[in-house]
């Protein structure tokens, strides 16, 4: 009787790793997504936590049972529950490694994008300093920028009239970044408020 009990306890302990691992990996993967984004600038911590929870839940709910069946077919001595649990834990580790790998691979691109944006801002400010009317040159340090995606942003400098800004489209996918005067004089905040992508 004790041998059967010990055997069951061993299987239960072996098959009790998936959910504790799930909790740890949801938090760990959220930090990874925040610090090493796999696309763009990456999410803030709370959205990263939601995204991580979705990825990890997908692994546990969909991939783990399938992988558990495959493992059970090769290891008939494993109970189905234990096989699914072990497979799920391994897949959670694989997911974390994959996110870390994608984040590291994207890091160079993210750096290049940030450098291109900074270069574009410098060019836009230089344009205003050399070509803008005095009212815009005085306010060049108050410029705001709105990104429209990869390679395009709009930089605006306020003047004396709060409704008539000097705005430039900046093409950061060119080297050096290209500039084009925007005939629309509305500030960036009229397109999107700051919490939706505008910076003023």
N, C-alpha and C positions, 0 to 999 in steps of 0.2 A: 504493500500500500504506500509506504513512504517513497519507494522508487517511482511509482506512478505520479505521486504528488510532486516530487522533485523534477520529474520530466516535464510535467505540465507547467510548473513554475519557470523552468528554463525556457520553454516555448513562449510563455507569456512575456517574459522579460525580453526575449529576442524580438518578439512582435510588438513591443511597446515603444518603439522609437519614432514612428512616423509623426504623431501629433505633437510631441515636444519639439521635434526637429522642425515641423511646420511653423510653430510659433516663433522659434528662433530665426528661421530663414525668412519669414515675412518681415521681421524687423531688420535683419542683416541685409537682405536684398533691397529694402527701401533705402537704407543708408548708401548701398552701392549705387542705386539708380540716381540718388541725389548727388553723390560725390563724383561718380564716374558715369555720366549720362550716356545712353546708347544712341541718342539722336538729339540734335539741337543743343540747347543750353541745359536741358534736363529739368525735371520737375522739382518743385519745393518738397519739403519733407512729408507733409500730409498727403498730397497727391501721389508721391512716390510710394507711400505706405499702401494706398488704395491699389495702385498698379501692381505692387509686389504681392499683395493679397490675392489679386486676380490671377496672376501668373502661378503662384504657388497652389492656389485652390484648383486651378486647371490641371496641374500636375497630379495632385492628390486624388481628385475626383475622376479624371479621365485616363491619364497615362498610367497611374499606379496600378489600377485593377488589371489593365491589359498586360503590363509588364509582370505583374504578379502571376497571371495565368501562364505566361511564357516561362517564368522561373519555376513554377510548380510542375510544368511539363518536363523540365530537366531534373528537378529535385523532388521526386515523389514523396520523400520523407518529410517535407515541409507541409504543414497545414496551410490551406488556402489563405487564411487570415494572416498568418505569419509571412507567407510569400508576398502578399500584397503590401504588407507593412514594410518589409525589407526593401522591396522594389521601390516603393514610394520614397523611402528615406534616401536611397541611392539617387533617385531622380531629382530630389530636392537639392542634393549636392551638385548634381550635373547642371541644374538650372542656375544655381549661384555661380558656378564656374563659367558658364556660358555668358551670364550677364557681366561678370568681371572682364571676361575676354573681349566682349563687344564694347564695353566701356573704355578699356585700354586702347582698343583699335580706333575708337572714335575720338580719343583725346587729341591726337595730332590734328585732326580735321577741325575740332572745336577751337583749338589754339589758333589755327590758320584763319578761321572765321572771325574770331575776336580781333586778330591783328588787322584783317581787312576792314572791319567796322571802324576800328580806331583810325586807320589810315584814311578811310572815307570821311570821318568827322574832321580830321585835320585839313583835308582838301576843301571841305565845305566851308570851314571857318576861314581858311586862307582866301577863298573866293570872296567871301563877304568883306574881309578886311581890305582886299585890293579893289573890289568892284562895287561894293555896296554903298548906298547912300550913308551919310554920317549918322542918321538915326539908327541904322542897323549896325553899323560898326560899333557904336556905343554899347549895344546890347548883345554883342557876339557871344559873350560868356553866358548868356541866358538861353542859348540855343537848345531846342528839344529835338528828339529823334524818335521816329516811329518806324519799326521794321515791318516790311511787308512779306517777309519770308527770306529764303536764301538769295542773297545777291542784290536786294533792293531795299533801300530805306529812304525816308523823307526827313530832311533836317530843316527846321524853321527857326528864324531869328526874329524876335519881336522888334517892332519899331515904336514910334510915338503913338500911332493908332493901334489899340489892342486888337482890332479886327483885321488889320492888314500887315501880315508878316511877310518876310522874305523867305521863300521856301525853295529848296532844291531837292530834286531826286538824285540819290547817290547810288551808283551801280558798283557794288563792291566785288562783283565777279569779273571786273576788268582790272588790269594793272597798268598804270595807276587807276584808281577808281574814277569812273566817269561821272560827270555832273550835268544835270539838265535843269534849267529854271522851270519851276512850276508856276503856271499862270494863276492857279488858285491861291489866294493870299490868306486863306483861313488857317488858323493854327492847328497843330496836330491834335490838340485836345478836342477839336470839333469833330474829328474822325472817330477817335476812341478816347474814353477817359483813361487816366493813368493806370488804373487797375486792369485795363483790357489791352495793354500793349503800348500806350502812349506814355511819354515821359514828361508830359507837361502840356 
